[in-house]
Amino acid sequence: FKMAARLLGGILRSKIWSHARRAYSNGEGLPLTFASPNKALYSDVLVKQVDVPSTTGSFGILPNHVPSIAVLKPGVVNVYESDKITKFFVSSGSVTVNSDSSVQILAEEAFPLEELDLQTARQGLEASQQQLASASNEQSKAEAQIGLDLYEALVKALES
């Protein structure tokens, strides 16, 4: 039993030590891959920072960020390149930050914010509110609520 405990302790210490020595970015940027099913927006491009809206709160990702994974909620992804900030509206998806500081964003839908129209978003919000008010069963209520959440976030993003 003591030998098994020593072996297990040694394995755990080596795992902890290898995790502590993981490779980090050189601090010059984050390799970003950002795509939706119909388009690759970034493919392993070095950027300075990425801000994402997640279900647990919005957060910024810089070089040497702790590895993590999060579910995206409707909102704006800000990509800070060396000379500009590009804003994208995402409907949902996931973000993964790896131990080498690379970042992958997989969005169900993603559009540059400047390509979206505030008036159309307001119309979608109004339609979603009406759909929710007239929903007759749990499934249609849930579908309407998803649309409402999306359009509320879109209108907020376009008004700011």
N, C-alpha and C positions, 0 to 999 in steps of 0.2 A: 504494500500500500504506500509506504514512504517513497519507494522508488518511482511509482506511478505519479505521485504528487510532485516529486522533483522534476520528472520529465515534462509533466503538464505545465509546471511553473516555468521551465525553460522555454517551452514552446510559446507560452503566452508572452514572456519577456521578449523573445525574438520578434514576435508579431508586433508588439508595442513599439519596440525599437525601430523596426523597419518602417512602421507608420510614421514615426517621428522624423525619420530621415527622408521622407518622400520628396520627390523632385517638385520644385516650384518653378513658376514662371521666372524669367530673368528680370521681371519688373517693367519691361518695355511694352507690354500689352497682353491682352487676352486673345488667344486664338478662338474666334467666334464662328460657329456654324449655326445658321438661322434659316429655317425652311418651313414651308407649308406644303400640303400635298400637291399643289399646282406650281410651286415656284421656290427656287433656292435664292434667298435674299443675300446671304453671306455664306461663303464656303471657306472655312479656315482662314479668315481675314483677321489680322491683328488690330484690335481696337483698345481704347484706353479704359472704358467702363461700359457696363450695361446695367440699366435699371429695369426691373421686371415687376409686374403686378401678380402676386400669388395669393392663393386662398388663405394663407397665414399672414398676409401683409406684404406690402411692396418692399423691395430691398434692392440695394445696389451691389454690383459685383465688380471688384477690382482685382488686379493681379494678386496672387497668393491668398485668394478667398478660400475659406474652408470648403472642402468637398461637400456638396449637398445636392438634393433633388427637391423640386417643388412643382406643384400643380399651378398652372397659370389660370387666372380668372380674367374676365373681360377687362381690358384696360390698355394702357400705352406702354410699349417697350421703347426706352430711349437708348440709342446706340451712340456712344461718344467716340468719334473717330478723331484723328489728330487735328483736323481743321474744321469739323462740323459735328452737329448733333442731328441725327435722323430719328424721327419718331414714327412708330408703327402701331396701329391698333390691332390687337389680337383678341380673338373670341374665346379661346381656351387653348390648352396644350400643356407642355411640360418644359422645365428647364433643368439641366444637369450641369453642375460645376464639378469638374474632375480634379484629381490631385495634382495634375500638371498645369492647372489653371485654365485649361481649355473649357469652353462653354458651348453647350448645344441647346438650342431652343427649337422645339418642334411645336408648331402652332397649327391648330385646326384650320384657322383662317388668319391671314396677316396682310395688312394693306398699309402703304405709306399714308400717314395721317392727311397729308395735303391732297390726296386723291379722293377723300371722302367729303360728302356734302352735308352741312348742318341741317338744312331744311329737310332733306330726305331722312336723316336720322330722327328728326323731331316727328316726322310722319310715322316712322316705324315705331317710335315710342308710344305715340297716341294709339296706333293700331294694337300694340301689345297690351296697353291698358284696357282697351275695349275687349280684347280677347280674354283677358283675365277676368274681367267683370262678368262676362257671359259664359264662362267655362262651366260645364255641367257635371264633369266628373274629375276625379283626382288626376288622371293622366293629362287631360286638356288643361287643368290648372297648372300642373308642373311644366308643361310645354310653354304655356303663356308666361309663367314666371321666369323661365330661362330667357325668353325673348325680351321681357321687361328688363331684366338685369343687364343684358347685353346692350340694349338701346339706351338705358340710363347711363351706362359707362361711356358709350360712344358720344352721346350728347355732351356729357361732362368734358370729355377729352377735346371735342371740337370747340367748346365754348371757352376753354382755357388758353 
